[in-house]
Amino acid sequence: MPGQFSLFPDCYTPLFCFQYPMGLIIRSSTIHAAGCYTTTPIAKGTRVVEYTGPLIDKEEADLRYENKPVTYLFGIGDGSRVIDGHGMAMFINHSCDANCETEEIDGRVWITAIRDIAAGEELCYDYCLYDGGDEEAPCNCGAKKCRGSMYSREELRRRKRLAEKEMRRHPPAKTRTEKPATKRKPASPKRLPPNATKTAKAAAEKMSKKRTLPVGGRGESHGNAKKSQKAQ
């Protein structure tokens, strides 16, 4: 088989990194920047490409990429060592509906097809990220069952538990909300009995019929008083 010479002396792979001959190309991707595509059909179970690059400690990787937003690190074993990706495989993007998966065999990482892949398809596998600090790592694969993140389901559950624990330890301060002022109902007019108007009218007529007493007299009007004076 044709071989590819390793450009990295500290690469964990042998001096010659053998790969199966595949028609792989790198071009723009709708998932993220550039992606890896196949120009030939790939059968299920085929080892497509090896994830190659220098093997370094996780601490060294953290220092090397401390202020860099993009990395191509692939953790192996217990995660204490990572491959600093430099090769065709590092361009393979994440997808929640992947057509490939990764296999670690004898300390080497292979990208293997998990279904038949047609020519022209973009290769992708589930990153299952597990160590990213406070970074969100959103997913843009566009799959129907996309989980919205490149973190593994286990990692998402772990982060959710931590967030709930932190919420219990430091609950948000309750803000006092003032109750809206209640509107007073307008006073309803007093209801009068049905015969109130008639009663008031009758009382007025009765008052008008009363004779007024003259000054100094009783039971007689002023006109009657004058007549009696003439008779005397």
C-alpha positions as CSV (number, residue, x, y, z in Angstrom):
1,M,0.0,0.0,0.0
2,P,1.2,3.5,-0.6
3,G,2.5,5.3,2.4
4,Q,2.6,8.8,3.6
5,F,5.8,10.1,5.4
6,S,5.1,11.6,8.8
7,L,6.3,15.2,9.1
8,F,6.3,15.1,12.9
9,P,9.1,13.4,14.8
10,D,7.0,13.2,18.0
11,C,4.0,11.6,16.2
12,Y,2.7,8.6,17.9
13,T,2.3,6.8,14.6
14,P,5.1,4.9,12.9
15,L,7.6,6.7,10.7
16,F,5.4,5.8,7.7
17,C,1.7,6.5,8.3
18,F,-0.1,4.1,6.0
19,Q,-3.6,4.9,4.9
20,Y,-6.1,3.2,2.6
21,P,-6.2,5.0,-0.7
22,M,-9.3,7.1,-0.7
23,G,-10.5,9.9,-2.9
24,L,-10.8,12.5,-0.2
25,I,-10.9,16.3,-0.9
26,I,-11.2,19.4,1.3
27,R,-13.7,22.0,0.4
28,S,-16.2,24.4,2.0
29,S,-18.8,23.0,4.3
30,T,-22.3,24.1,5.4
31,I,-21.6,22.6,8.8
32,H,-18.4,24.5,9.6
33,A,-15.8,26.3,7.4
34,A,-14.1,23.5,5.5
35,G,-15.0,19.8,5.4
36,C,-13.7,16.5,4.1
37,Y,-15.6,14.9,1.2
38,T,-15.2,11.6,-0.6
39,T,-15.1,11.4,-4.4
40,T,-15.7,7.7,-4.4
41,P,-18.3,5.4,-2.8
42,I,-17.2,4.0,0.6
43,A,-18.6,0.7,2.0
44,K,-19.8,0.3,5.5
45,G,-17.0,-0.8,7.9
46,T,-14.2,0.7,5.8
47,R,-11.4,2.5,7.6
48,V,-11.5,5.8,5.8
49,V,-8.6,7.8,7.2
50,E,-6.3,7.9,10.3
51,Y,-6.3,10.8,12.6
52,T,-2.6,11.8,12.6
53,G,-0.6,14.4,14.3
54,P,1.9,14.9,17.2
55,L,1.0,13.2,20.5
56,I,1.2,15.6,23.4
57,D,0.2,15.9,27.0
58,K,-3.1,17.6,27.8
59,E,-1.3,20.2,29.9
60,E,1.0,21.1,27.0
61,A,-2.1,21.3,24.7
62,D,-3.8,23.7,27.2
63,L,-0.7,26.0,27.1
64,R,-0.3,25.7,23.4
65,Y,-3.9,26.7,22.5
66,E,-4.7,28.8,25.6
67,N,-5.8,31.8,23.5
68,K,-6.7,30.1,20.3
69,P,-10.4,29.6,19.6
70,V,-9.9,26.7,17.1
71,T,-8.1,23.5,18.0
72,Y,-7.9,20.0,16.4
73,L,-7.1,18.0,19.5
74,F,-8.2,14.4,19.8
75,G,-8.0,12.8,23.2
76,I,-6.9,9.2,23.4
77,G,-6.9,6.6,26.2
78,D,-7.9,8.2,29.5
79,G,-7.7,11.7,28.0
80,S,-4.4,12.6,29.6
81,R,-2.8,12.6,26.1
82,V,-4.1,14.2,22.9
83,I,-3.3,14.1,19.2
84,D,-2.7,17.6,17.8
85,G,-4.4,17.0,14.5
86,H,-2.3,17.8,11.3
87,G,-3.8,15.9,8.4
88,M,-6.8,15.1,6.3
89,A,-8.9,13.8,9.2
90,M,-8.7,17.0,11.1
91,F,-11.1,18.6,8.6
92,I,-13.8,16.0,9.3
93,N,-16.7,17.9,10.9
94,H,-19.0,16.9,13.7
95,S,-22.6,15.8,13.1
96,C,-25.3,14.4,15.4
97,D,-26.3,12.1,12.4
98,A,-22.9,11.0,11.4
99,N,-21.8,8.6,8.7
100,C,-18.5,7.7,10.4
101,E,-17.2,6.9,13.9
102,T,-13.8,6.9,15.5
103,E,-12.0,3.8,16.6
104,E,-8.9,3.6,18.8
105,I,-6.9,0.6,17.8
106,D,-3.4,-0.1,19.4
107,G,-3.0,3.6,20.2
108,R,-4.0,4.8,16.8
109,V,-7.3,6.6,15.9
110,W,-9.2,5.6,12.7
111,I,-12.2,7.2,11.1
112,T,-14.5,4.3,10.0
113,A,-17.6,4.3,8.0
114,I,-20.7,3.2,9.9
115,R,-22.9,3.0,6.7
116,D,-22.4,3.0,3.0
117,I,-21.3,6.5,1.9
118,A,-22.0,7.8,-1.6
119,A,-19.5,9.7,-3.7
120,G,-19.8,13.5,-3.0
121,E,-20.9,13.1,0.6
122,E,-19.2,15.0,3.4
123,L,-17.6,12.7,6.0
124,C,-18.6,13.4,9.6
125,Y,-18.6,11.8,13.0
126,D,-19.9,12.6,16.5
127,Y,-17.2,14.5,18.4
128,C,-18.7,13.6,21.8
129,L,-16.7,16.4,23.4
130,Y,-16.1,16.0,27.1
131,D,-13.7,18.7,28.2
132,G,-14.4,22.3,27.2
133,G,-14.6,24.4,30.3
134,D,-17.4,26.9,30.1
135,E,-17.5,26.9,26.3
136,E,-20.9,26.1,24.8
137,A,-19.6,24.2,21.6
138,P,-22.9,24.7,19.7
139,C,-23.7,22.2,16.8
140,N,-24.6,23.4,13.3
141,C,-25.0,20.0,11.7
142,G,-28.7,20.6,10.8
143,A,-29.7,17.0,11.5
144,K,-33.4,16.3,12.4
145,K,-32.4,15.0,15.8
146,C,-29.6,17.5,16.4
147,R,-28.9,17.8,20.2
148,G,-27.6,21.4,19.7
149,S,-24.2,20.7,21.1
150,M,-21.0,18.9,20.1
151,Y,-20.7,17.6,23.7
152,S,-21.7,14.0,24.4
153,R,-25.0,13.2,26.0
154,E,-23.2,12.1,29.1
155,E,-21.3,15.4,29.3
156,L,-24.5,17.4,28.8
157,R,-26.2,15.6,31.6
158,R,-23.1,16.2,33.8
159,R,-23.2,19.9,33.0
160,K,-26.9,20.1,33.8
161,R,-26.4,18.4,37.2
162,L,-23.6,20.9,38.0
163,A,-25.8,23.8,37.0
164,E,-28.7,22.6,39.1
165,K,-26.3,22.1,42.1
166,E,-24.9,25.6,41.7
167,M,-28.5,27.0,41.5
168,R,-29.3,25.4,44.8
169,R,-26.2,26.7,46.4
170,H,-26.6,30.3,45.1
171,P,-30.3,30.8,44.3
172,P,-31.1,34.0,42.5
173,A,-32.2,36.9,44.6
174,K,-36.0,37.3,44.6
175,T,-37.1,40.7,43.3
176,R,-40.1,42.2,45.1
177,T,-42.9,42.9,42.8
178,E,-45.5,45.5,43.7
179,K,-49.1,44.4,43.4
180,P,-51.1,46.4,41.0
181,A,-53.4,48.9,42.6
182,T,-57.0,47.6,42.7
183,K,-59.5,49.8,41.0
184,R,-62.4,50.8,43.2
185,K,-65.8,50.2,41.9
186,P,-67.8,53.4,41.5
187,A,-70.6,53.7,44.0
188,S,-73.9,52.6,42.7
189,P,-76.7,55.1,43.0
190,K,-79.1,54.5,45.8
191,R,-82.2,52.8,44.7
192,L,-85.5,54.5,45.6
193,P,-88.7,52.6,46.2
194,P,-91.1,52.6,43.2
195,N,-93.6,55.1,44.9
196,A,-90.8,57.5,46.1
197,T,-91.5,60.1,43.5
198,K,-95.3,60.1,44.1
199,T,-94.7,60.3,47.9
200,A,-92.4,63.3,47.5
201,K,-94.9,65.1,45.2
202,A,-97.7,64.5,47.6
203,A,-95.7,65.8,50.5
204,A,-94.9,69.0,48.6
205,E,-98.6,69.6,47.8
206,K,-99.5,69.1,51.4
207,M,-97.0,71.7,52.5
208,S,-98.2,74.2,50.1
209,K,-101.8,73.9,51.4
210,K,-100.9,74.7,55.0
211,R,-101.9,78.3,56.0
212,T,-99.2,80.5,57.4
213,L,-99.9,82.0,60.8
214,P,-100.1,85.9,61.0
215,V,-97.7,87.7,63.2
216,G,-99.2,87.8,66.7
217,G,-102.3,85.7,65.8
218,R,-103.3,82.0,65.8
219,G,-105.2,80.2,63.1
220,E,-106.1,83.2,61.0
221,S,-104.5,84.8,58.0
222,H,-103.6,88.5,57.7
223,G,-106.8,89.1,55.6
224,N,-109.1,87.8,58.2
225,A,-107.5,90.0,60.8
226,K,-108.3,93.2,58.9
227,K,-112.0,92.3,58.4
228,S,-112.5,91.8,62.1
229,Q,-111.0,95.2,62.9
230,K,-113.6,96.9,60.6
231,A,-116.5,95.1,62.3
232,Q,-115.5,96.5,65.7
